[in-house]
């Protein structure tokens, strides 16, 4: 069982930045593809970014604004959110999947990001 603990959400204004962090309890963290999803009110959960052996992938809606990174020694993955827009408002979830995020094995509890206009 892998536990994912997120932090870093908050209330910001449009154009501001945030950095989300997700730390895993599992020592085999390096074997997992890690990623971030988000769910806005009344909408389905959607992929935001992923990082693994095959590289880094972003949703089109966040390309050029968000950056995902990881440190396997620290068992941590980050999501840097820049140039935030009101439409980025959502609960952001950390995810771990093996061999990919097509099937997520573990979810974090979620961290709220609210972007005011």
Secondary structure by P-SEA (a helix, b strand, c coil): cbbbbbcbbbbbcccbbbbbbbbbccccccccccbbbbbcccccccccccccccbbbbcccccccbbbbbbccccbbbbbbcccccccccbbbbbbbccccccccccccbbbbbbcc
